[in-house]
Amino acid sequence: MRFRNNLLWLVAGLVLAVGSPAFAVSKEIIQLQTQVQSLQDQVSRMQQSIDMNMGAMRNLIEQSADGVNKMNAVVNDLQNKMQGQISDNNSRVEQLSSQIQSLHDAVDELKSRLAKMSKQLDTMQQGGQNLAAGQPGMTTVPAGSTDSAAGANLNAPPPDTLYNNALRDYNSGKYDLAAGEFGDYLKYYSNTDLAGNAQFYLADIEYRQGNFEAAAKDYDKVLEQYPGGSKAAAAELKKGYALLELGQREAGIRELNSLIARYPRSIEASQARDRLRRLGVSSTGTVHKPPSRSQTPQQ
């Protein structure tokens, strides 16, 4: 606004200069020169102010860019940490699952031993009653008996010893040795309560060694031959994982949903839901096309 007023004064001065005597013209010219100089000074100050403001804006822009870069670095660092934590959590879940499986095995073995002791006590009690009644306390085993212990190879280690050795080697990471021992257990004691567990661990060793095709087949043996065993849920979970590793996405998702439907409150079902979530698939808890089973185990 001030600049505009100064220009108006200049124009007015020029008009007066044209219609005035020489002395007046000289005086007006001096005034005009003074005003022009004043305008030049104002323009110079404005230019300096603009330069200063531009410098300040440039500094602010640079600071903002630095702030954005730092924020991006922080976000990337947080993202990497979160991914690392997710991987650690998944690893811990798998370790916890393995430990829980070992505990289940110990419980199953204890149940088996208790059942054998109970049977022996019943036999001893019956023998005592027979002796008290004057009857023979021992009976001979008929030829051709199909009892699992009688049918075992006489040169094989006792079932408990063989199984415990195999499980110890498995937990120690001696997979080749453990696979041979679990295979011997199935060879000599295929009708015992822990046979399904031995079959599961054979499949699990194949899975850990990256042989996913063989692992999926052996997990399926657990589901078909030992459907009521304690490893049925774990076998179905790991079979789903193996199918996913083989690139059979639909079959793997179907297997995980089948597990959730059969064992909705199990730890394996929670793991299956987590894996489906990471795949971007919602767990329906329904079986679209359940695999064939000789028997559907109850939860």
C-alpha positions, 0 to 999 in steps of 0.5 A: 500500500505504501509503495502504491502511494509513493508511485502516486506521489511520483506521478503527481510530481511529474505533472507539476514539473511539466507545468512549473517554472524552471526553478520549480521544475528543478526543485520537483526533480530533486524531490522526485530523485529523493523519492525514487531513492527512498523507493529503491531503499524500500525495495532493497529492504523488501528483497532482503526480507524476502531473502531472509524469509526464503532462507527460514522457509528453506531451513524449516523444509530441511528440518521437516525432511530430516524429521520425516526421515527420522520417523521413517527410520523409527517406523522401520526399526519398530517394524523389524522389531515386531517381525522379530518378536513375531518370529520369536513368538512362533518359535516359542509356541513351537517349542512349547508345543514340543514340550507339551507333546513330551509331557503328554508322552510322559503321561501316556507312558505313566498311564500305560505302566499303571494299567500294566501294574493294575493288570498284574495286581488283578492277576496276582489277586486272582491267583491268590483267590485260586490258591485259597480255593485250592485251584492252580494259580497259573495257566499256560498260554495257548499256542499261537497267542497273539499277545503283543508282548508274546509276539515281539522279537525276543532279541528286541529291547523292552518296549519302555526302554526302546521308546524312552531311548527314542524319545530322548534322542528325538529331544536331543536332536539325534533324529536319525538315531531316533527314527531308527528306534521309533521304527523298531518300536513300531516293528516289535510293539505296534499294538501298544498304547504308545505305538501311535506316538512313535508313528507321530514322531517318525513323521515329525522327524521327516518334517523337521528334516524338510521331507514334507511329502513323506511327513504328510503321509506318515502324519496321515498314518497316525490319523488313520491307524491311531485315530483315538490316540493322544497325537491325533490333533498334533498329527492333523496340525502338522499334516496341514503345515506339511501340505502348506510347505508343499504348496498345496494351499487349499488342502493345507487350509482344509486340514487346519479347518478340519482340526479346528472343527474336531478339537476347537479348544485344543492348543493345536486348534489355537496354533491352526487359527494363528497360521490361518490368520497369517495366511490371510484366511479366516478360520471357519471351524467347519470342514469343507471337504474332510479327509477320509478317516477310519474313525473320527476321534472325540475331543 
